[in-house]
Amino acid sequence: MGKKVLVLIVTLGLFATILAGCGGGQTPTPTASSASPTPTPTPTPTSSKLTLAAILYGHANEGTWDPAGYQGLLTVQKEIPFELSLSEAVSSQDAEKAIRDWAARGTSIVFAHSDTYTDQLITVAANFPNIFFVGEFGIDPAVKASEPDQAKYQKANAPKNLVFLGDTPEDGNYVAGYAAALASKSGKVGILQPFESGTMNRYTNAFIFGARAAKADIEILIVYVGDYLAPAETRDGIKSMAQQGADVIFTELDDNSSILECAANNIQCIAMYVDKRDLDPKTVLTSVVQDWSVQLKGAIEAVQKGTWTAFRDKNYFQPQSLAAGSVHLGAWGDAATAELKTAVSAIEAKIKSGEIVVPMDDSKPLSTTP
């Protein structure tokens, strides 16, 4: 936040006056950027002393992923007063510094909105036992408890002041795949995946399972664009899939370029993370919405009420699900028919009741028909 230079003032009274005029206790205006990931508070005035700092990979008001987390915080803030600060555009390499800086300031809760920050979060949490930390994980750590490299993520081994929110939108992706297959007139749907990883593979596979549940012979086309933000590669990928006949595209990317390119190619798009219908109702069929407020509220409330230990015991890992309301489809676009909505609603009900259990498959997705 820039170095402060103290000027020696000979007259003690004048010196005290200058200090008083500096507005002690005020928080600087945010100036975060990718080149300077140092935490920059953006306070929301409240009457509570509870404070929370969110570490964001991108920006709170840009793209889709980070706005989803930010909106979740704002939703909780309406019920539980807390002072909210942000560190934006924090790379994985700079995450530990940003997390440590906020903890050293005595911030009540540090929320790291990316599973790429997990190891850094664990490291800092162990050094600050009186600060509470909330991270994200793509799958329940207990599922892979037998794997040696997963030991530090287990409930018994992780710092007692740390919990994880599950980045597990598979229920929503399954339903989105079901909707895409039913909406497709060509029998071909496409997927834009940032790159191959366990988390992103689970996203894609859940969509594929849903699409094939609707139409067993649906053809799946997949393009890996290489990053969460890749407008040129997005354009080329959508154009290629459209030329091959795909008329519905599911995008896991963190910007609006997919929607714009689908509109240019006169095909439908299903977005992720936040509801994007209003951007282009003619192009956006629906969206998979991750509502982080559902999970965040429990953790923040536990800190506020002093019930953290009991909360962590039951909620060390909180998955997202249709049943919990932490993931759901957004508003339908203009192209969605009444028949499509009815069919999707029936599938949602089966998932919520447990009749359908969406698989968690992190193997490399297979394109084309089975």
C-alpha positions as CSV (number, residue, x, y, z in Angstrom):
1,M,0.0,0.0,0.0
2,G,3.0,2.2,-0.4
3,K,5.6,3.2,2.0
4,K,4.8,6.0,4.5
5,V,7.5,8.6,5.1
6,L,7.5,10.3,8.5
7,V,8.8,13.9,8.5
8,L,10.5,15.0,11.6
9,I,8.7,18.0,13.0
10,V,10.6,20.0,15.5
11,T,7.6,21.4,17.3
12,L,5.9,18.6,19.3
13,G,2.5,20.2,19.2
14,L,2.6,20.6,15.5
15,F,3.6,17.0,15.1
16,A,0.7,15.8,17.2
17,T,-1.7,17.9,15.1
18,I,-0.5,16.4,11.9
19,L,-0.9,12.9,13.2
20,A,-4.4,13.6,14.3
21,G,-5.2,15.0,10.8
22,C,-4.1,11.7,9.1
23,G,-7.4,10.1,10.0
24,G,-6.1,7.3,12.2
25,G,-8.0,4.1,11.8
26,Q,-9.3,4.9,8.3
27,T,-8.8,2.3,5.5
28,P,-7.1,3.2,2.3
29,T,-9.1,3.2,-1.0
30,P,-8.5,-0.1,-2.9
31,T,-5.8,-0.1,-5.6
32,A,-5.3,-3.8,-6.1
33,S,-3.9,-5.1,-9.3
34,S,-2.2,-8.2,-10.6
35,A,1.2,-6.4,-10.3
36,S,0.6,-5.5,-6.7
37,P,-1.4,-8.2,-4.8
38,T,-0.8,-6.5,-1.4
39,P,-4.1,-6.5,0.5
40,T,-6.1,-3.3,0.0
41,P,-9.1,-2.9,2.3
42,T,-12.4,-1.9,0.9
43,P,-14.5,-1.5,4.1
44,T,-18.3,-1.8,4.3
45,P,-19.3,0.3,7.4
46,T,-21.1,-1.8,10.0
47,S,-21.7,-1.6,13.7
48,S,-19.9,-4.9,14.3
49,K,-16.3,-5.5,15.1
50,L,-16.3,-8.7,13.1
51,T,-13.9,-8.3,10.2
52,L,-13.5,-10.5,7.1
53,A,-10.9,-10.3,4.3
54,A,-11.5,-12.2,1.0
55,I,-8.6,-13.2,-1.2
56,L,-9.7,-13.2,-4.8
57,Y,-7.9,-14.7,-7.8
58,G,-9.5,-12.0,-10.1
59,H,-11.7,-9.0,-9.4
60,A,-15.0,-8.8,-7.5
61,N,-16.8,-7.1,-10.3
62,E,-15.3,-8.8,-13.3
63,G,-15.9,-12.1,-14.9
64,T,-18.0,-14.8,-13.2
65,W,-16.0,-16.8,-10.7
66,D,-15.0,-14.0,-8.3
67,P,-18.3,-12.1,-8.5
68,A,-20.0,-15.3,-7.3
69,G,-17.9,-15.4,-4.2
70,Y,-18.2,-11.6,-3.6
71,Q,-22.0,-11.7,-4.0
72,G,-22.1,-14.5,-1.5
73,L,-20.3,-12.4,1.0
74,L,-22.6,-9.4,0.4
75,T,-25.6,-11.7,0.9
76,V,-24.4,-12.9,4.3
77,Q,-23.4,-9.4,5.3
78,K,-27.1,-8.4,5.1
79,E,-27.8,-10.8,8.0
80,I,-24.5,-10.8,9.9
81,P,-22.8,-7.4,10.1
82,F,-19.1,-7.5,9.4
83,E,-16.5,-5.3,7.9
84,L,-15.5,-6.7,4.5
85,S,-12.1,-6.1,2.8
86,L,-10.7,-7.5,-0.4
87,S,-7.4,-8.5,-1.9
88,E,-8.0,-8.8,-5.6
89,A,-5.9,-10.2,-8.5
90,V,-3.8,-12.4,-6.1
91,S,-1.8,-15.1,-7.9
92,S,-1.1,-18.4,-6.4
93,Q,2.5,-17.3,-5.9
94,D,1.4,-14.2,-3.9
95,A,-1.4,-15.9,-2.0
96,E,0.6,-16.7,1.2
97,K,1.8,-13.1,1.6
98,A,-1.8,-11.7,1.1
99,I,-3.3,-14.2,3.6
100,R,-0.5,-13.7,6.1
101,D,-0.8,-9.9,5.9
102,W,-4.5,-10.0,6.8
103,A,-4.0,-12.5,9.6
104,A,-1.2,-10.3,11.0
105,R,-3.6,-7.4,11.1
106,G,-5.9,-9.4,13.4
107,T,-8.7,-9.8,10.8
108,S,-11.4,-12.1,12.3
109,I,-11.8,-14.3,9.2
110,V,-9.7,-14.8,6.1
111,F,-11.6,-16.3,3.2
112,A,-9.6,-17.6,0.3
113,H,-11.8,-17.9,-2.7
114,S,-9.8,-20.4,-4.8
115,D,-8.6,-24.0,-4.2
116,T,-5.3,-22.9,-5.6
117,Y,-4.6,-21.2,-2.3
118,T,-5.1,-24.3,-0.2
119,D,-1.6,-25.1,0.8
120,Q,-0.8,-21.5,1.6
121,L,-3.9,-21.2,3.7
122,I,-2.9,-24.2,5.8
123,T,0.6,-22.8,6.3
124,V,-0.7,-19.5,7.5
125,A,-3.5,-20.9,9.6
126,A,-1.0,-22.9,11.6
127,N,0.8,-19.7,12.5
128,F,-2.2,-17.8,13.6
129,P,-4.4,-20.0,15.9
130,N,-6.6,-17.0,16.9
131,I,-7.7,-16.1,13.4
132,F,-10.3,-18.1,11.5
133,F,-9.7,-19.3,8.0
134,V,-12.1,-20.4,5.3
135,G,-10.8,-22.1,2.2
136,E,-12.2,-24.1,-0.8
137,F,-11.6,-27.7,-1.9
138,G,-12.9,-29.4,-5.0
139,I,-13.7,-32.7,-3.3
140,D,-14.3,-33.9,0.3
141,P,-10.7,-34.6,1.6
142,A,-12.0,-37.7,3.3
143,V,-12.6,-39.3,-0.1
144,K,-8.9,-39.5,-0.7
145,A,-7.8,-40.0,2.9
146,S,-5.8,-43.1,2.0
147,E,-3.5,-41.2,-0.3
148,P,-0.3,-40.0,1.4
149,D,-0.2,-36.6,-0.3
150,Q,-3.7,-35.9,1.0
151,A,-2.9,-36.3,4.7
152,K,-2.5,-32.6,5.5
153,Y,-6.0,-31.9,4.2
154,Q,-7.7,-34.3,6.5
155,K,-9.8,-32.9,9.4
156,A,-7.7,-34.4,12.1
157,N,-4.4,-33.0,10.7
158,A,-5.5,-29.6,9.4
159,P,-5.3,-26.5,11.7
160,K,-8.3,-26.3,14.1
161,N,-9.1,-22.8,12.9
162,L,-9.7,-23.8,9.3
163,V,-12.7,-25.2,7.4
164,F,-13.3,-25.8,3.7
165,L,-16.2,-24.9,1.5
166,G,-16.8,-27.5,-1.2
167,D,-16.4,-26.3,-4.8
168,T,-18.7,-29.0,-5.9
169,P,-21.3,-27.8,-8.4
170,E,-21.7,-31.3,-9.9
171,D,-25.5,-31.4,-9.2
172,G,-25.9,-28.2,-11.2
173,N,-23.7,-29.3,-14.0
174,Y,-25.5,-32.6,-14.3
175,V,-28.8,-30.7,-14.7
176,A,-27.2,-28.3,-17.1
177,G,-26.1,-31.2,-19.2
178,Y,-29.5,-32.7,-19.2
179,A,-31.0,-29.4,-20.3
180,A,-28.4,-28.9,-23.0
181,A,-29.0,-32.3,-24.5
182,L,-32.8,-31.8,-24.6
183,A,-32.4,-28.4,-26.1
184,S,-30.0,-29.5,-28.8
185,K,-31.6,-29.9,-32.2
186,S,-28.4,-31.2,-33.8
187,G,-27.6,-33.9,-31.3
188,K,-24.3,-32.3,-30.6
189,V,-23.3,-30.1,-27.6
190,G,-19.9,-28.5,-26.8
191,I,-17.9,-27.9,-23.6
192,L,-15.3,-25.2,-23.1
193,Q,-13.0,-26.4,-20.3
194,P,-10.1,-24.1,-19.2
195,F,-7.6,-27.0,-18.9
196,E,-7.4,-30.5,-17.6
197,S,-7.4,-30.8,-13.8
198,G,-9.2,-32.9,-11.2
199,T,-11.7,-30.1,-10.4
200,M,-12.4,-29.1,-14.0
201,N,-12.7,-32.7,-15.1
202,R,-15.4,-33.2,-12.4
203,Y,-17.2,-30.2,-13.7
204,T,-17.2,-31.5,-17.3
205,N,-17.9,-35.1,-16.4
206,A,-21.0,-34.2,-14.4
207,F,-22.3,-32.2,-17.4
208,I,-21.6,-35.2,-19.7
209,F,-23.4,-37.6,-17.3
210,G,-26.5,-35.4,-17.3
211,A,-26.4,-34.9,-21.1
212,R,-26.3,-38.7,-21.7
213,A,-29.0,-39.3,-19.2
214,A,-31.2,-37.2,-21.4
215,K,-30.0,-38.6,-24.7
216,A,-27.7,-41.6,-24.6
217,D,-26.5,-40.9,-28.1
218,I,-25.7,-37.2,-27.7
219,E,-22.3,-36.2,-29.2
220,I,-20.0,-34.3,-26.9
221,L,-17.3,-32.0,-28.2
222,I,-14.7,-30.6,-25.8
223,V,-12.2,-27.8,-26.3
224,Y,-9.4,-27.0,-23.7
225,V,-8.6,-23.3,-24.1
226,G,-5.6,-23.2,-21.7
227,D,-6.8,-20.7,-19.1
228,Y,-9.8,-19.3,-17.3
229,L,-9.6,-16.2,-19.5
230,A,-8.7,-16.8,-23.1
231,P,-10.9,-14.7,-25.5
232,A,-9.1,-15.6,-28.7
233,E,-9.0,-19.3,-27.9
234,T,-12.7,-19.1,-26.8
235,R,-13.6,-17.6,-30.1
236,D,-11.8,-20.2,-32.1
237,G,-13.1,-23.1,-29.9
238,I,-16.7,-22.1,-30.2
239,K,-16.4,-21.4,-34.0
240,S,-14.9,-24.9,-34.4
241,M,-17.6,-26.7,-32.4
242,A,-20.3,-24.7,-34.2
243,Q,-18.9,-25.7,-37.5
244,Q,-19.0,-29.4,-36.4
245,G,-22.7,-28.9,-35.6
246,A,-22.8,-28.2,-31.8
247,D,-25.7,-25.9,-31.1
248,V,-25.4,-25.6,-27.3
249,I,-22.2,-24.8,-25.6
250,F,-21.4,-25.2,-21.8
251,T,-18.6,-22.8,-20.7
252,E,-16.5,-23.1,-17.5
253,L,-14.6,-20.0,-18.3
254,D,-14.5,-16.8,-16.2
255,D,-15.7,-14.1,-18.6
256,N,-18.4,-13.2,-21.0
257,S,-16.5,-14.1,-24.2
258,S,-18.2,-17.5,-24.5
259,I,-21.7,-15.9,-24.5
260,L,-20.6,-13.3,-27.0
261,E,-19.1,-15.9,-29.4
262,C,-22.1,-18.1,-29.1
263,A,-24.3,-15.2,-30.0
264,A,-22.1,-14.5,-33.0
265,N,-22.5,-18.1,-34.1
266,N,-26.3,-18.1,-33.4
267,I,-26.1,-21.0,-30.9
268,Q,-27.1,-21.4,-27.2
269,C,-24.8,-21.0,-24.2
270,I,-24.9,-22.3,-20.7
271,A,-22.7,-20.3,-18.3
272,M,-21.2,-21.1,-14.9
273,Y,-20.8,-19.5,-11.5
274,V,-23.4,-16.6,-11.7
275,D,-26.7,-16.0,-13.5
276,K,-25.8,-14.5,-16.9
277,R,-29.3,-14.5,-18.5
278,D,-29.6,-10.7,-18.4
279,L,-26.4,-10.3,-20.5
280,D,-28.2,-11.9,-23.5
281,P,-31.5,-13.7,-22.9
282,K,-31.6,-14.9,-26.5
283,T,-28.3,-16.7,-26.2
284,V,-28.1,-17.8,-22.6
285,L,-30.2,-20.9,-22.2
286,T,-29.5,-21.0,-18.4
287,S,-26.6,-20.8,-16.0
288,V,-25.1,-23.0,-13.2
289,V,-25.1,-20.7,-10.2
290,Q,-22.9,-21.3,-7.2
291,D,-24.4,-19.5,-4.2
292,W,-21.5,-19.3,-1.8
293,S,-23.7,-17.5,0.8
294,V,-25.2,-20.7,1.9
295,Q,-21.9,-22.2,3.0
296,L,-20.3,-18.9,4.1
297,K,-23.1,-18.0,6.5
298,G,-22.5,-21.0,8.7
299,A,-18.8,-20.3,9.1
300,I,-19.2,-16.6,9.7
301,E,-22.0,-17.2,12.1
302,A,-19.9,-19.7,14.0
303,V,-17.2,-17.0,14.5
304,Q,-19.7,-14.4,15.5
305,K,-21.4,-16.7,18.1
306,G,-18.2,-18.3,19.4
307,T,-19.4,-21.8,18.3
308,W,-16.5,-22.5,15.9
309,T,-15.4,-25.8,17.5
310,A,-18.8,-27.4,17.3
311,F,-19.4,-26.0,13.8
312,R,-16.1,-27.3,12.5
313,D,-16.7,-30.7,14.0
314,K,-19.8,-31.1,11.8
315,N,-18.8,-28.9,8.9
316,Y,-15.1,-29.2,8.2
317,F,-16.0,-29.7,4.6
318,Q,-19.3,-28.3,3.3
319,P,-20.2,-29.5,-0.2
320,Q,-22.5,-27.6,-2.6
321,S,-25.7,-29.3,-3.7
322,L,-29.1,-28.8,-5.1
323,A,-30.6,-30.0,-1.9
324,A,-28.8,-27.4,0.2
325,G,-29.5,-24.6,-2.3
326,S,-25.9,-23.8,-2.7
327,V,-25.9,-24.6,-6.4
328,H,-28.8,-24.3,-8.8
329,L,-29.8,-23.3,-12.3
330,G,-30.2,-19.6,-13.0
331,A,-33.1,-18.0,-14.9
332,W,-34.1,-19.5,-18.2
333,G,-33.4,-17.8,-21.4
334,D,-35.9,-17.0,-24.2
335,A,-35.2,-20.3,-26.0
336,A,-36.2,-22.5,-23.1
337,T,-39.5,-24.2,-23.8
338,A,-42.1,-25.2,-21.2
339,E,-41.4,-28.8,-21.9
340,L,-37.7,-28.4,-21.3
341,K,-38.3,-26.6,-18.0
342,T,-40.7,-29.3,-16.8
343,A,-38.3,-32.1,-17.7
344,V,-35.4,-30.4,-16.0
345,S,-37.5,-29.7,-12.9
346,A,-38.3,-33.4,-12.6
347,I,-34.6,-34.3,-12.7
348,E,-33.8,-31.7,-10.1
349,A,-36.4,-33.2,-7.8
350,K,-34.8,-36.7,-8.2
351,I,-31.3,-35.3,-7.3
352,K,-32.7,-33.4,-4.3
353,S,-34.4,-36.6,-3.0
354,G,-31.3,-38.7,-3.5
355,E,-32.9,-40.9,-6.2
356,I,-30.1,-39.7,-8.5
357,V,-26.6,-39.4,-7.1
358,V,-24.3,-37.5,-9.5
359,P,-20.9,-39.2,-9.8
360,M,-17.7,-37.4,-8.8
361,D,-15.4,-38.4,-11.6
362,D,-12.1,-36.6,-12.0
363,S,-10.7,-38.7,-14.9
364,K,-10.1,-37.0,-18.2
365,P,-13.4,-36.5,-20.0
366,L,-14.0,-38.3,-23.3
367,S,-15.3,-36.3,-26.2
368,T,-17.6,-37.7,-28.9
369,T,-20.2,-40.4,-28.4
370,P,-19.5,-43.4,-26.2
